[in-house]
Amino acid sequence: MNREMTVDQQKLVEAWQEQLPILLNSGDKVQVQTDEADNRAIRIHIKVEGRQMYSFDFACIYVDSREVQVSLVDVERDGKSVDERTDIIQQLVSDYTRHIHQCAQTLQSLTHS
């Protein structure tokens, strides 16, 4: 049986904002926001450090208090949408998705009480 989350969404965002940068590459910038349309979801914007000037937008939805579903919303390079199917972008998406899942596991003490 799935357990509903009882954590305040703003507190959850703050915890993610604090924890996720620790799991990412040192120069990457991350911004975590509430999802106004879904109180089980947060939005994650990652700006990749380096010359590529990539940025990624993810939706992270709590399926229950322990499990998240991560989906890629958009990839941009220097402010313009790009093809998400290239090998380099797929590798970055895979890495960031893994880091997002790691962060959710790290925060289980907050979400699963």
PAMIKOL-699815 format. One record per residue: chain; x, y, z of N, C-alpha, C, O in turn; residue in one letter. Coordinates in steps of 0.1 Angstrom, whole numbers, always signed. Layout:
['A'; [X; Y; Z]; [X; Y; Z]; [X; Y; Z]; [X; Y; Z]; 'a'] ...
This chain:
['A'; [+8; -12; +0]; [+0; +0; +0]; [+9; +12; +0]; [+18; +14; +8]; 'm'] ['A'; [+6; +22; -9]; [+14; +34; -10]; [+10; +43; +2]; [-2; +45; +6]; 'n'] ['A'; [+20; +49; +7]; [+18; +59; +18]; [+18; +73; +12]; [+27; +76; +4]; 'r'] ['A'; [+9; +81; +16]; [+8; +95; +11]; [+19; +103; +18]; [+23; +101; +29]; 'e'] ['A'; [+24; +113; +11]; [+34; +122; +17]; [+28; +132; +25]; [+17; +137; +22]; 'm'] ['A'; [+34; +135; +36]; [+28; +145; +45]; [+38; +157; +47]; [+36; +165; +56]; 't'] ['A'; [+48; +157; +39]; [+58; +168; +40]; [+53; +180; +33]; [+48; +180; +22]; 'v'] ['A'; [+55; +192; +39]; [+53; +205; +33]; [+61; +206; +20]; [+73; +204; +20]; 'd'] ['A'; [+55; +210; +9]; [+62; +210; -4]; [+73; +220; -3]; [+84; +217; -9]; 'q'] ['A'; [+72; +231; +3]; [+82; +241; +4]; [+94; +236; +12]; [+106; +239; +8]; 'q'] ['A'; [+92; +229; +23]; [+103; +223; +30]; [+110; +213; +22]; [+122; +211; +23]; 'k'] ['A'; [+102; +205; +14]; [+108; +195; +5]; [+117; +202; -5]; [+128; +197; -8]; 'l'] ['A'; [+113; +212; -11]; [+121; +220; -21]; [+133; +225; -15]; [+144; +224; -21]; 'v'] ['A'; [+132; +230; -3]; [+144; +235; +4]; [+154; +224; +7]; [+166; +226; +5]; 'e'] ['A'; [+149; +212; +11]; [+158; +201; +13]; [+165; +197; +0]; [+177; +194; +0]; 'a'] ['A'; [+158; +196; -10]; [+163; +193; -24]; [+174; +203; -28]; [+184; +199; -33]; 'w'] ['A'; [+171; +216; -26]; [+180; +226; -30]; [+193; +226; -22]; [+203; +229; -27]; 'q'] ['A'; [+192; +221; -10]; [+204; +219; -2]; [+212; +207; -5]; [+224; +207; -6]; 'e'] ['A'; [+205; +196; -8]; [+211; +183; -10]; [+216; +180; -24]; [+227; +174; -26]; 'q'] ['A'; [+208; +183; -34]; [+211; +179; -48]; [+224; +185; -53]; [+232; +178; -59]; 'l'] ['A'; [+228; +197; -50]; [+241; +202; -55]; [+253; +194; -50]; [+263; +194; -57]; 'p'] ['A'; [+251; +188; -38]; [+262; +180; -33]; [+265; +167; -42]; [+276; +163; -42]; 'i'] ['A'; [+254; +163; -48]; [+255; +150; -56]; [+259; +153; -71]; [+263; +144; -78]; 'l'] ['A'; [+258; +166; -75]; [+261; +169; -89]; [+276; +173; -90]; [+283; +173; -81]; 'l'] ['A'; [+280; +175; -103]; [+294; +179; -106]; [+296; +193; -99]; [+286; +201; -98]; 'n'] ['A'; [+308; +196; -95]; [+310; +207; -86]; [+306; +221; -93]; [+302; +230; -86]; 's'] ['A'; [+307; +222; -106]; [+304; +235; -112]; [+290; +236; -117]; [+285; +247; -121]; 'g'] ['A'; [+282; +225; -117]; [+268; +226; -121]; [+260; +234; -112]; [+262; +234; -99]; 'd'] ['A'; [+250; +241; -117]; [+241; +250; -109]; [+228; +243; -110]; [+223; +238; -120]; 'k'] ['A'; [+221; +243; -98]; [+208; +237; -97]; [+198; +246; -91]; [+201; +253; -81]; 'v'] ['A'; [+186; +246; -96]; [+175; +253; -90]; [+163; +244; -89]; [+159; +237; -98]; 'q'] ['A'; [+157; +243; -77]; [+146; +234; -74]; [+134; +243; -70]; [+135; +252; -62]; 'v'] ['A'; [+123; +240; -76]; [+111; +248; -74]; [+99; +239; -71]; [+99; +227; -75]; 'q'] ['A'; [+89; +244; -65]; [+76; +237; -64]; [+70; +236; -77]; [+72; +244; -86]; 't'] ['A'; [+61; +226; -79]; [+53; +224; -91]; [+39; +229; -87]; [+32; +222; -79]; 'd'] ['A'; [+35; +241; -92]; [+22; +246; -88]; [+10; +238; -91]; [+0; +238; -85]; 'e'] ['A'; [+12; +229; -102]; [+1; +221; -106]; [-1; +208; -99]; [-11; +202; -99]; 'a'] ['A'; [+10; +204; -92]; [+10; +191; -85]; [+18; +192; -72]; [+30; +194; -73]; 'd'] ['A'; [+12; +190; -61]; [+19; +191; -48]; [+28; +179; -45]; [+35; +179; -35]; 'n'] ['A'; [+27; +169; -53]; [+36; +157; -52]; [+49; +159; -60]; [+58; +150; -60]; 'r'] ['A'; [+50; +170; -68]; [+60; +172; -77]; [+69; +184; -74]; [+65; +194; -68]; 'a'] ['A'; [+81; +183; -79]; [+91; +194; -79]; [+97; +195; -92]; [+97; +186; -100]; 'i'] ['A'; [+101; +207; -96]; [+108; +210; -108]; [+122; +212; -106]; [+126; +220; -96]; 'r'] ['A'; [+131; +207; -114]; [+145; +208; -112]; [+152; +213; -125]; [+150; +208; -136]; 'i'] ['A'; [+159; +224; -123]; [+166; +230; -135]; [+181; +229; -132]; [+186; +234; -121]; 'h'] ['A'; [+188; +223; -141]; [+203; +221; -139]; [+210; +228; -151]; [+207; +225; -162]; 'i'] ['A'; [+219; +237; -147]; [+227; +243; -157]; [+241; +237; -156]; [+248; +237; -146]; 'k'] ['A'; [+245; +231; -168]; [+257; +223; -168]; [+269; +233; -169]; [+270; +242; -176]; 'v'] ['A'; [+279; +230; -160]; [+292; +238; -160]; [+300; +234; -173]; [+300; +223; -177]; 'e'] ['A'; [+306; +244; -179]; [+314; +242; -190]; [+310; +249; -203]; [+301; +257; -202]; 'g'] ['A'; [+317; +246; -213]; [+315; +254; -226]; [+302; +250; -233]; [+298; +257; -242]; 'r'] ['A'; [+297; +238; -230]; [+285; +233; -238]; [+273; +242; -236]; [+265; +243; -245]; 'q'] ['A'; [+272; +249; -224]; [+261; +257; -221]; [+247; +250; -221]; [+237; +256; -226]; 'm'] ['A'; [+247; +238; -217]; [+235; +230; -217]; [+227; +233; -204]; [+233; +236; -194]; 'y'] ['A'; [+214; +233; -205]; [+206; +233; -193]; [+195; +223; -194]; [+190; +220; -205]; 's'] ['A'; [+191; +216; -183]; [+181; +205; -183]; [+170; +209; -174]; [+173; +214; -163]; 'f'] ['A'; [+158; +206; -178]; [+146; +207; -169]; [+140; +194; -167]; [+137; +186; -176]; 'd'] ['A'; [+139; +190; -154]; [+133; +177; -150]; [+120; +179; -142]; [+119; +189; -134]; 'f'] ['A'; [+111; +170; -143]; [+100; +170; -134]; [+102; +157; -125]; [+106; +147; -130]; 'a'] ['A'; [+101; +159; -112]; [+103; +148; -103]; [+90; +147; -94]; [+87; +155; -86]; 'c'] ['A'; [+83; +136; -96]; [+70; +133; -90]; [+72; +122; -80]; [+77; +112; -83]; 'i'] ['A'; [+67; +125; -68]; [+67; +115; -57]; [+56; +105; -60]; [+44; +109; -59]; 'y'] ['A'; [+59; +93; -63]; [+49; +82; -65]; [+43; +79; -52]; [+31; +77; -50]; 'v'] ['A'; [+52; +78; -42]; [+48; +76; -28]; [+59; +82; -19]; [+68; +89; -25]; 'd'] ['A'; [+60; +80; -6]; [+69; +86; +2]; [+84; +81; +0]; [+93; +87; +6]; 's'] ['A'; [+86; +71; -8]; [+99; +66; -10]; [+104; +66; -24]; [+116; +66; -27]; 'r'] ['A'; [+95; +67; -34]; [+98; +65; -48]; [+95; +77; -56]; [+84; +83; -54]; 'e'] ['A'; [+104; +81; -65]; [+101; +92; -74]; [+102; +88; -88]; [+109; +78; -92]; 'v'] ['A'; [+94; +95; -96]; [+94; +93; -111]; [+100; +105; -117]; [+95; +116; -114]; 'q'] ['A'; [+111; +104; -124]; [+118; +115; -130]; [+116; +115; -145]; [+117; +105; -152]; 'v'] ['A'; [+112; +127; -150]; [+111; +128; -165]; [+117; +141; -170]; [+117; +151; -163]; 's'] ['A'; [+123; +140; -181]; [+130; +151; -188]; [+119; +160; -194]; [+111; +155; -201]; 'l'] ['A'; [+119; +173; -191]; [+110; +182; -197]; [+116; +189; -209]; [+109; +190; -219]; 'v'] ['A'; [+128; +194; -208]; [+134; +201; -218]; [+150; +201; -217]; [+155; +201; -206]; 'd'] ['A'; [+156; +203; -228]; [+171; +205; -229]; [+173; +217; -237]; [+168; +218; -248]; 'v'] ['A'; [+182; +226; -233]; [+185; +238; -240]; [+200; +239; -241]; [+207; +234; -232]; 'e'] ['A'; [+205; +245; -252]; [+219; +248; -253]; [+220; +263; -256]; [+215; +268; -267]; 'r'] ['A'; [+226; +271; -247]; [+227; +285; -249]; [+213; +291; -251]; [+211; +300; -260]; 'd'] ['A'; [+203; +286; -244]; [+189; +292; -244]; [+180; +287; -255]; [+169; +292; -257]; 'g'] ['A'; [+185; +278; -264]; [+177; +273; -275]; [+175; +258; -273]; [+184; +250; -269]; 'k'] ['A'; [+163; +253; -275]; [+160; +239; -274]; [+168; +231; -284]; [+171; +235; -295]; 's'] ['A'; [+173; +219; -280]; [+181; +211; -288]; [+175; +196; -289]; [+167; +193; -281]; 'v'] ['A'; [+181; +189; -298]; [+177; +175; -300]; [+181; +167; -288]; [+193; +166; -285]; 'd'] ['A'; [+172; +160; -281]; [+175; +153; -269]; [+181; +139; -271]; [+184; +132; -262]; 'e'] ['A'; [+181; +135; -284]; [+184; +121; -287]; [+199; +119; -290]; [+203; +107; -292]; 'r'] ['A'; [+207; +129; -289]; [+222; +127; -292]; [+228; +120; -280]; [+223; +120; -269]; 't'] ['A'; [+239; +113; -283]; [+246; +105; -273]; [+250; +113; -261]; [+248; +108; -250]; 'd'] ['A'; [+256; +124; -263]; [+261; +132; -252]; [+249; +137; -243]; [+251; +136; -231]; 'i'] ['A'; [+238; +141; -249]; [+227; +145; -241]; [+221; +133; -234]; [+217; +135; -222]; 'i'] ['A'; [+219; +122; -240]; [+214; +110; -234]; [+222; +106; -222]; [+217; +102; -212]; 'q'] ['A'; [+235; +107; -223]; [+244; +104; -212]; [+242; +113; -201]; [+242; +109; -189]; 'q'] ['A'; [+242; +126; -204]; [+239; +136; -193]; [+226; +134; -186]; [+225; +135; -174]; 'l'] ['A'; [+215; +131; -194]; [+202; +129; -189]; [+202; +117; -179]; [+197; +117; -168]; 'v'] ['A'; [+209; +106; -184]; [+210; +94; -176]; [+218; +97; -162]; [+213; +93; -152]; 's'] ['A'; [+229; +105; -163]; [+236; +108; -151]; [+228; +117; -142]; [+227; +114; -130]; 'd'] ['A'; [+221; +127; -147]; [+213; +136; -138]; [+201; +128; -132]; [+198; +131; -121]; 'y'] ['A'; [+195; +120; -140]; [+184; +112; -135]; [+188; +103; -123]; [+182; +102; -113]; 't'] ['A'; [+200; +97; -125]; [+206; +89; -114]; [+208; +97; -101]; [+205; +93; -90]; 'r'] ['A'; [+214; +109; -103]; [+217; +118; -92]; [+204; +123; -85]; [+203; +124; -73]; 'h'] ['A'; [+193; +125; -93]; [+180; +129; -87]; [+175; +117; -79]; [+169; +120; -68]; 'i'] ['A'; [+176; +105; -84]; [+171; +93; -76]; [+179; +92; -63]; [+174; +89; -52]; 'h'] ['A'; [+192; +94; -64]; [+201; +94; -52]; [+197; +104; -42]; [+196; +101; -30]; 'q'] ['A'; [+193; +116; -47]; [+189; +127; -38]; [+176; +123; -31]; [+174; +125; -19]; 'c'] ['A'; [+167; +117; -38]; [+154; +113; -32]; [+157; +102; -21]; [+150; +102; -11]; 'a'] ['A'; [+166; +93; -24]; [+169; +83; -14]; [+175; +90; -1]; [+172; +86; +10]; 'q'] ['A'; [+184; +99; -4]; [+190; +107; +8]; [+180; +114; +16]; [+181; +115; +28]; 't'] ['A'; [+169; +119; +10]; [+159; +126; +17]; [+147; +118; +22]; [+138; +123; +27]; 'l'] ['A'; [+149; +104; +22]; [+138; +96; +27]; [+135; +98; +41]; [+124; +95; +46]; 'q'] ['A'; [+145; +102; +49]; [+142; +104; +63]; [+132; +116; +65]; [+125; +116; +75]; 's'] ['A'; [+132; +125; +55]; [+122; +136; +56]; [+109; +132; +50]; [+98; +135; +55]; 'l'] ['A'; [+109; +124; +39]; [+96; +120; +32]; [+89; +108; +37]; [+77; +107; +36]; 't'] ['A'; [+97; +99; +44]; [+91; +87; +48]; [+92; +86; +63]; [+101; +79; +69]; 'h'] ['A'; [+82; +92; +70]; [+83; +92; +85]; [+72; +84; +91]; [+71; +83; +103]; 's'] 
